[in-house]
């Protein structure tokens, strides 16, 4: 993936997790983030400093949230996507796990618009 594709994918994941964009510089914040020295961490508007593609700690909440969407999608296509994602995560390589999650989120948002 190019850096721009990674940035766009990071923004997609942040949106999926319910992060908010606002403020003077249109920065992103995670409403569930714990303050560090009294300040909530902010992220660049283009997603370039988000760590979903390089940190399991950042990526796993999104993977777990996708796995919990079974109430919305009671079909084999969703089940196959979850199974594939779970199999890739167990290989302990973050890059393919990240890429599969991004593919799944693109599918998720396109399914919502049907």
TAVEN-V615435 format. One record per helix or strand of 3 or more residues. SS is the DSSP state (@ for helix, = for strand). FROM is the first residue (numbers start at 0). TO is the last residue. If there is no record, write none. Layout:
BEGIN
ss=SS from=FROM to=TO
ss=SS from=FROM to=TO
END
This chain:
BEGIN
ss=@ from=2 to=15
ss== from=19 to=21
ss== from=26 to=28
ss=@ from=55 to=70
ss=@ from=75 to=88
ss=@ from=93 to=111
END
